Amino acid sequence: MSLNIENIQQCLATLIDPNTGKDFVSSKTIKNLQVLDGQITLDIELAYPAKTQWAAIQQQIETALKSLPGCNGTRVNVSSKIIAHKVQGNVKLLKGIKNVIAIGSGKGGVGKSTTAVNVALALVQEGAKVGILDADVYGPSQPKMLGIEDRQPESLDGKSMQPLEAYGLKVMSIGFLVEADTPMIWRGPMVMQALQQLLNDTNWDDLDYLIVDLPPGTGDTQLTLAQKVPVTGAIVITTPQDVALLDARKGLKMFEKVDIPILGVIENMSVHICSNCGHAEHIFGAGGGEKMCADFGAELLGRLPLELAIREMADGGKPTVVGAPDSKAAEIYRTIARRIAVKVGERPRDMRDRFPNVVVENKTH
């Protein structure tokens, strides 16, 4: 059998991307495939960030291609290209932001902010340009979790603000603009105005993803997000506890009602592993997140442990993904982040910038 494009594609069609579960041909990730004198060259362009996976994918493909009769060598280049995807209704895309991902919960105390910041940092480690907007005006926590609570954003033009940066992550929060002990005694309209200003008056600078860390519940902030902000998809955080699941279900239904796609559910504090004896105990129950996903047809993106170190590192301004990058918990966060990015990549692309505005003029002669 002579080496040609057709049998190379047949080979590639048998190889499965470990992150998407699809083969490289049907997912249309193969670019610039060429064969010359037995030398195979091709590019793999992933629709999601996966910098930590590139080498493994390259090796997977090269190993398979080298087994083809007549192959004298391979050159496989793996990269990622993130594009803007479809959002709800007719909400316009934001300048400098390709995809907005909302992370919410029905109730407080389920580790939503800790999960949001670790997912955002994991996406940074996978090679994406990422920002996080702390939308919890009443209880902003991202400045402390990222160790930058004593800093303030600058304005270069007197009209807009430069986001602060920590560990490669762009950050904006009301917590940068008020004293830490100052309570935000604001009514709904003021909260909504503050959220829009933080979002629109920040120079985000060409982000692949903006993670929006929402306050608990289904109130004014969530409504503003649905009506004014172009959201690619939403994630709901819960614990396995029945009481948390009751409120998480309300949060998920809220996103459905306002036409924001559900990317999936993350079950936090899923299991506690004793640091002394290694005993595993489901303190908040077991299987709750999985059952909720089954009821709503959503994907369980991952389960995170109830672990002392996660809390300590977040309180210390160095979340797990950067504080203990080789830990099991950090790898779970990265796996969840890649899965979220894959789900975003599977959404229809935003096509509004592909078509010109057509203006019909009625002229009389």
PyMOL commands that set and color helices and strands:
alter all, ss='L'
color gray80, all
select helices_A, chain A and resi 5-12+51-66+112-125+142-145+174-176+188-200+220-228+242-257+288-296+308-315+320-323+328-345+352-354
alter helices_A, ss='H'
color red, helices_A
select strands_A, chain A and resi 30-36+39-46+73-80+97-104+130-134+164-166+169-173+207-213+233-238+262-267+272-273+280-281+300-303
alter strands_A, ss='S'
color yellow, strands_A
deselect
rebuild
show_as cartoon
